[in-house]
Amino acid sequence: MTTTSTSGGSPAGTLTPAQAAAVGYVRSSAVTARPAALAAIAGHLAAAGVDDSAHRLLAAVRRARITVNFHPDRLCADGRPVASALYEDGVYRSQFVTGISAGGLTAYPGGDRDRWERRMFGGAYQQTGVLPADRPVYGGLNLLDHADGACPRFGSCHLRLRRAVLARSTFCVGDSYLGPDVLGTIDAFEVVLAGLLADVARTGVCLGRAETDVASLTRTLLDASPPPGTVGRALDDYVETQVHGTLDLASDVQELVVDPSFAGTATGATLESVARRYGFPLRWHPGFVLPVDEVDAEFRGPAIPVLAARLYREFGQPDVPVDAALIGRGAVSVVAEPQRWADRGPIADTLQHLKQLWHVLVRFGTPHPG
């Protein structure tokens, strides 16, 4: 997800005409839908027996921060580890530049990501002269301040962004590949909040929390934060954020939050250097570990325990369970020495299975013993 080039893109804190048009398109649509959204929010609160105002809830939501999850040890298209590219370039880039992804690799003209961005942003990024580096980067609005970030499915570490970045971001409920009907901005967030409350009322699940209802979510947002170190494990349930304009480490990042499996490793050392160089603190979240013989065969399929056992045989350390660093060693090996994995079939399939093993680890893992 980080840059493989420092060329292109807008200077930190500014927007190109295409980026401004994208944010403006979303804001205009969200403002038009505001009255109906406010009525829907009030209806959900009343149905849940919540005696409070939509405006106070919106104010609480706007205190949240954006987090951008990433895997620091994956290799960019130019062969550099993500952590090294962050250190050298000082900028976090989209898949359109990097050519790597923790989801689907569809960021090219005519690809799925290009098509959904056309729909979401009114064709702003399909105008003549728009560069790959002009495209938005993706994260999540960390409404419940989860220690593993808003969207851990996309990476073991995350950047926690400064409040100012909210003003040039757009938001939707769930992942944008699902084709959301409504998006909002932080100053026109009513449509997003209405969609979030509707999902909670319908499913009883919200932001990685099961057995949740509108009343309990509202109390959490208004009255308290989760205990420090609480992980959300929000694999499929989040408020996605699209950050428009250059995401500059020195000016836009408040802190870097790292999985403890990287402590004492070359990747961890590079991340510590990133924090020092660009002037923000580094802290560690609880992480996830899982004994290799406890890797679930149903959550992401029977191929995943087989892959986990092989990773552990080839790269594991005695008495150290499966963790983010082990999966990363496998991911690097698959890219750097594909012949080693040829017996498993297409390399794309193995990379997909590694991604799914990470999902299993997030879903079922326990805190890292360190």
N, C-alpha and C positions, 0 to 999 in steps of 0.2 A: 503494500500500500504506500510505501514511501517513494520518494522521487528517485528516478534513475538519471535525472538531468536537472540542472538548475535553470535551464532556459524556459522562457514562456511564463505565463501566469501573471497575475496582477501583483503590484507591490503590496506589502503587508498593510492591512487595514483599508484598502481601497477595492473598488469593484470595477471590472470592465463593463462596457455597455451591455454585453450579453449577460453577465452575472447580475447586474442591476435589473435588467429586464426580467430575468428568471424570478428574482425575489419579488419584484413588483407585480408580476403576473399572479403569483400565489397570494400575495397580500390582497390584491383587488378582489380575487374570488372569495377569500376568507371574510373580508369585510362585507361583501354582499350577502354571505350566508350567516352573518353574525346574529341577526334577530332570531332566526329559527334555531340556531345553535344555543343561544341563551335560554330560550324557552325549553329546549330539550334538556339542558343541564338542570334547570329548575325542576323539571318533571322528574328526573332521576333522583335528585336530592329529596324531593317531597315523597316519592314512592318508597325511599329508603328510610324515611322518618328523620332526615337530617334537617335540623332547624338552623340553616346557615345560608349565606348568599353565594351565588356563583362568582361574584366579584372577589370575595375574600379567598375563595378557592383558586381562582385565576392568579391572584397575587402570590399565593403560596407556590403555585406551579412555576411562576416566573423567577423564583429564587433558585431553582435547580440549575445544575451545570451540565454542559455537554461533555460526554466522554467519547473517545475514539479508540476502540480496541484494535490491537494488531499483534501479530506474532513476530517477535524481534529477531528470530533466528532463521526465518525463511529467506530464500535467495531472490533478489531482484533479477530482472531480465538481463542486467549487465554483470551478474555474478556476485554482486556485493550482498552481504547479509543486510536485512532491513535496518538493524541497529546501526551498522556502519554507515549506511546511506543517510540515516537521520543525523548522525554526528557530522558527517562531511558536508551535507547540503543544508541542514538547518530548516528544512521544509518538509511537510507531510503532503504527499501527492495522491491522486486518485489512480484507480486501476487503468485509466486511459493512458497514463504515463508509465506506470511501473510494469504492466503486463503480468502482475500476480494478483491473487485474490484468495481470501478465506471463504469465499462463496462460489458463485459461478463466474467463469472467465468470459464475459460477454461484452466487454467495453471496447467496441470498435464500431465504425460507421455501419449502420444496418444491424448491429447486434442487439440482443435483448435490452441491455442497459441503455443503449442509444435510443431505442424505441420508447422505453418507459420514461426516459428523461425528456424526450420530445413531448410526450403526453403531459407529464407533470409540470413542465416549465414553459408550455406554450411555444415550443420550437425555438426558444432563445439560444440554445447551444448548437442548433443546426444552421445558424446563420453563417454566411461567408466570412472567413477570417478568424473564426473561433478556433483556438488551439487546444490540443489535448490537455495541457496544463491549466486551461481555464475551467475545466469541468469541476463540479463540486466533489468534496470528499464526504464520506458517510460515517456517521456515528450514531449516538443515541442520547436522548435527554434523560439524565439519571435522576428521575423524579424521587426515588426512594434512597438515593445516595448509596447504592450497592457498592461494596468494596471491590467487586470484580468488574465494575463498570456496567453501563447500561446494556451492552450487547456482547457478552463474553463468547458467544458462538464465533465471533470474528477475531478473537485473539486473547492470549493469556495476559497481556499487559495493556495498559491504556494511558492515553494522555487526557488529563482533566483540564478543560479549557477555561480561559478567563471569561468573566461575565460579558464583556463587550462583544464576544463572538456571537452571542445570542441574536444580536440585532441584524446580522447578515446571514441568518440560517432559516431554513424552512423545515417543517415537521409533518409527519403523518403517523397514524396508528398502524403498527405492524411494518413489515418489510415492503419496500416499494416495488419489489418484483411481483407482488400480488395485485398491483394496479389499484392503489387507493383512490377512492372517489373524491376525497377532500384532503387538502393540505392547508397548513396555517403558518403564520409567522408568530414571533413571540408577542407582538403587539396586536395580533388578531388570532389568538389561540383558541377561541371559543369552539370552532368546529372540531379541532383536535380533541379538546377535553370532552366534548359531547360524544365523540366517537369512542373515546377511552371508557367513559362511564357506561355507554351502551354495551360495549364488549364485556365489561365486568358484570353488568346485570344479567347478560345472557349466558356467560360461561362460568362465572365464579372464579376466574383466574385473572390475575393482573400483574404484569411486570415480574413474572417469575414466581409469584406468590399464589399458591392454590388455596381453595376454600376462603376466598376473599369476596366481600360484597361492597356495594357502593358506600355504605356507612363506615366500614372499617378502613377502606381506602381513604375516604375523606378525613377521618380522624388522624390517620398517619400523616397525610399531607399537611394538615392544619396544625396539629398539636405536637408532633414528635418526629424525630428521625430514628431510623433503626439503630440498634446498638452498634458501636464502632466495630468494624470488621465483619459485619453481616454481608454474606454473599447472596446474590439474587438468583444465579443460575438461569438467567433469562435467555434461553436459547431461541425461543420463537415468539416472545411476547414482550414488545418494547415500543417506545415512541422513537421511531427512526428520525434522525436528523441529517439534513444535507447542508453542509457548510459551504457557502459560496465565497469565492475570493481565496487568496493564498493563505494557507494555514502555516504561519511562521512560528517556529518554536520559540524564538526569543521574545516575541511580543504577544503571542496568543495562548501559550501554555502556562497553566498555574502550577501543575505538578505532574510528575511521571510516576505511575503506579505499576509495580513489577511483580510477577509471579515469583515466589521464593525458590522455585527449582533452579533459577538462574543465579542464585547467590554462589559466589566462588567460582563462576564459570567465565569464559571469555566474553560471552554475550552479556552477562551481568556487569562485567567491568566496562564494556562499551557503553551500556546504558547509564552507568554511573558517570562516565565521561560526558555523555550527552547532557545530563542534568547540570553538571558543573559548567560546561561550555556555554549553555544557553540560559543559565541563571535561574533554575527552579529546583525545588527539592525533589528527591526520589524517596518513595516509601514503598513498603511491601504489603501486598494483601495476603490473606490466609493461604491462597493456593488450593490445589486439588491433587490428591494422590489416590491411587487405587491399586490394590494387589492384582497382579496379572491374572491370577486365577478367578478373580471376581469381575472381570470385564463382561458386561452383559451381552448376551447373544440375540436378544429380541429388540432392544431399543433402536439399534441401527443395523441389525442383521447379523447372520452367522459368520460372515467373513471377518468381522471386527475382532473377536477373540483370537482367531488364528493369526491375524496380523500382529496383535498385541504380543502374543507369545513369541513370534519371530523377532519383533523389535527387542524384546527383553533378552532373548538369547544372544543377539548380535551386538546390542548396544547398552544393555542394562548393567547395573551395578548391584552387587550382592546386598540384600536387605533394603534396597531402595525400590519402592513401588513405581508403577507407571505414573509419570508426571509430564508436565508440559515440555520440559527439556528433553526427555526421552523421545517424545513424539517429534520434536523438532530435529533431533539427530537423524531420525528416520526420513523426515521430509527432505533434509539436505542431501542425504545419501541417494534418495530416489532421483533427484534432479542431477546430482553430480556424477553418479555412477549407475546409470539406468540398467546396465547389463546385469548388475547384481540382483535386480528385481524382475528380470525378464520372465522368469518362471511363473510370475503371478499374472501375466497378461499385460494389457496396455498400461503404460505408465500413468495415463490420466485416471484409470480406475484405481490404481494404488494410491495416488494423491487424494482421490475422493474418499477412499477408505481411511486414510490418515486423518482427514478432516472429520470424518464420522467418529473415529476413535477419540478425538478431542471432545466431541459432543458427549460421548459416553462418560468421559472423565469429568466434565463439568456437571453432568446430571447426577452421577453416582459417587463422585470422589469425596473424600473427607479432607479436612485441613492438613496442609503440609506440616510434618512433625517439626520442621525447623522454625 
